[in-house]
Each structure stands twice: as C-alpha cells, then as structure tokens.
C-alpha cells in the first residue's frame, strides 16, 4: 500500500487494541477514523472506539449515541455508540487494518459532513481542555525532535 486510504469520518474494520494490551492489535472491530495524517510508511490514524452497546445514563462530552436509521446511512447495520474519549493512535499497516490491501480497504461507511464537523470539534475540545479524559491506546509513537 503506497498511500493512506483512510480519511477522517470513515468507519473501518480494524484490529482495535484492548485495554489489557493497548500497544498490540486486538480483535476485529469497526472503528471511527477521527483523524488521519501522513502518507506512505509514516501514515497514522486516530481511531475512535465504537460499540453496539447502548449508552446508559447521561452522556459525557465526546460520547455520541447513533440510532439505527442514522447508523444505516453510515454503513452500519445497527445503532451504536461512538466514544471519542477512547482513541487508538495506530500506524496504517495490515496488522492494524486487516483489509488494508482489499479494494475498499475495509471501509464500511462514512459519517456525513455535518456529523464529521461535530465529532472533530468535540475531539479537538477534549484534547485542548480535558486531555486527561482521553484514553490513548496503540503502540508508542516517537516524539518529534526539537
């Protein structure tokens, strides 16, 4: 794969890491591409967690419940919860995206532009104001040199 096929707003099959082993690929799971940067061998995706478990109680900032009709418009077969507070920062590689080399690259749907803007603003707000509320998973990434 010579380029990064993932764009913010895509829902994609991934090997989303688990809390118990945050630096290793986990079981096959649909994640939400919150951000996608870089090209070629240096591409990285910020992959937000999705779950088919309904959220109960008040929703904190960064958590969104998507009903079945809206989910169908985004390539999902059932309602789901998107949690922007749980983000895996992972390289664009087959070990993390098992369908990377397939024609559709494992992309199953895309959020509409208006929702992408809402999700982006929410994640940006969390990163700026409440970074301690974000659970970061994925392999260690090198820090840029100054």
Secondary structure as UniProt FT lines:
FT   TURN            8..9
FT   STRAND          10..15
FT   TURN            19..20
FT   TURN            22..23
FT   STRAND          28..37
FT   HELIX           40..42
FT   STRAND          44..51
FT   TURN            61..62
FT   STRAND          63..66
FT   HELIX           68..72
FT   TURN            73..75
FT   STRAND          80..91
FT   TURN            94..96
FT   TURN            98..101
FT   TURN            103..106
FT   STRAND          107..110
FT   HELIX           113..129
FT   HELIX           131..133
FT   STRAND          135..137
//
